[in-house]
Structures are given as structure tokens and as C-alpha cells.
Amino acid sequence: MDESQAARLVYFDQVIHDAGTRWMIHRDTTNRATELGYPSLHTFYFVGRGGALSNMLDNVDAEAVTKAMGWWEPNLVRTHWEAGLAVAGSPRKAAQQYGQACAAWGEDHLADISDTNQFIELAERVVAAADATRLPLFDGWRAQTRAEPGPGRLLQLIHLLREWRGGLHLTATTDVGVSPLAAILTNEGPSQAKLFGWGNEFNDEDYRELLPRHHKAETITNQLTLAVYERVLSHEERDKFADLVADVGVAVLGRPQSGPDNKPPTQVRSPQTKGQRRGSQKRR
């Protein structure tokens, strides 16, 4: 894989992340949560997304969900997890509802995507080949029944690819000695930490010395994802996959098919190069 293609795939991994976030926080998903009886979108998010762990674990509790999701303050997770279970009745039922909500959003918003079936075929191969060791949330969602081929299944695969990279990044940051909270503070700052339930008494300057470790974790994450892309897809298929992710990005995010600083995707720099834009890797 040449450097320009690698940089392009790294950039479009961020598009996958952001597109996956968009459906989770969209008003249509809020409305679906309300229709299902959940008191809030956050409650649906924690019990629905975390509920997929039930495909891998016999007993799923708030502690397991906190560890798998990684970035969130534990008491916040527990509050929403317990409230969500009171509605769904079981983690597996909540995951089914969340997966169906994902598919429904895809059907409603991605019907005009071209080459949907080809995206599904390429993404399925990547998902099947990915090593799920230490990635219980990705593994749980990979085991979840998916919709029939179409826009709904496409978005479910976006969700799966997002869980894959997110899980890899979580393990990479902890492996280099950066806690989830420290990772947020070094990259995104106190305001993002507050969003994740950690409060607002932190000064990100206190964590600035950990920034090189955070960059190392990003490098490790990129290397792991790129290795799978290279092993599973041909050079031409990797280019096509990036093109299809770009189409999803435009449809979901309204984002032009360009990278940071408005450079074409074939010319973007890896996020680990000098001058990395702070806050470029959001978590959720």
C-alpha cells in the first residue's frame, strides 16, 4: 500500500466515525428512543450499544459496558444502563432495538447511495477478517443479526467499522499508558471530558506531557486497521472502498470529498504528522 492510499484510508476512517456518530445523535434516533419508551437518547445509546456485549458474555453489567466503551465516566454509564434495562428488559433486546434503529436510519437517509451492494461486499470482508481479540463490543456487534442487503445494512456496517477502530484505539491508548480520561484531555480538552461525564475541574495543560503517547496510540491504531485493509482488499478495491466511504460522508455529513485543510483525499497527511489538528479524533 502506498503512502497516499494509506493516508486516504486513515482520513476516511474518521469519516466512518463521524457518520456513525451522526445517526446515533440524530433527532430521528431520539424519536425512536422515545417511541420505544426510553427516557432519553443517552439511555437508549448506552443500553442499546452496550447490549451487544450479551452476544459474547453471559452476564453483562454496567461495569462490563464501561470497560468496553472506555471513554465514559462509570457512574454516568451505570445510571443510563440501569434505566435502559428497566425499559428493554434485557441487554439482548436493547441491542436488537438499537441495531434496528441503525438500519431504519440508513433506509431513511442513505437510499440514494450508489453501489450500496459493493460497499456491503467490501465492508463485510473487512469486518470478517478483523481480529476481535480484546474488542468485545466490536465482537458483539459482529455477531448481531444484520438487516437484508440495502441502505440499512450499509449503515450497520458503518457502525461495525466504527466499533472496530474505536476498540483498537481504546486498547492502544491504554497500552501506551494513557487512561481514557487522559486521552480525552490530551486530545480534546476539558469540555469534551465534561461531555463524557467527568466534570469540569480538569486542566488539559496538566496532561499535555502525555500527548506524544497519544500520538503513538493513533499510529498503532492506524497500522492495525491499514494492515487489515491491505490483507483483505486489493489496491483497486481499497480505492473503491475509499470512494464509497466518501459518498457516505457526503450523504450523511454534507462533507466534501476532501481531507484536512481541503486537500484531496489522495494528498492528506496522516494524523500523526507534525501539526496534527487538535481534537481531530472525537470519541463516542
Salt bridges, closest charged atoms under 4 A:
ASP2 OD2 - HIS235 NE2 3.34
ASP13 OD2 - ARG165 NH1 3.41
ASP18 OD1 - HIS17 ND1 3.02
ASP18 OD2 - ARG255 NH2 2.67
ASP28 OD2 - HIS26 ND1 3.74
ASP28 OD2 - HIS109 NE2 2.79
GLU63 OE2 - LYS67 NZ 3.37
GLU82 OE2 - ARG78 NH1 3.69
ASP115 OD2 - LYS240 NZ 2.99
GLU121 OE2 - ARG125 NH1 2.98
GLU124 OE1 - ARG146 NH2 2.80
GLU124 OE2 - ARG153 NE 2.75
ASP139 OD1 - ARG142 NH2 3.22
GLU163 OE2 - ARG49 NE 2.70
GLU163 OE2 - HIS159 NE2 3.42
ASP175 OD1 - ARG134 NH2 2.83
GLU188 OE1 - ARG283 NE 3.31
ASP204 OD2 - ARG278 NH2 2.62
GLU205 OE2 - ARG208 NH2 2.94
GLU218 OE1 - ARG165 NH2 3.23
GLU218 OE2 - HIS169 NE2 3.45
GLU237 OE1 - ARG125 NH2 2.93
ASP239 OD2 - HIS235 ND1 3.71
ASP243 OD1 - ARG8 NH2 2.41
ASP261 OD2 - ARG269 NH2 3.52
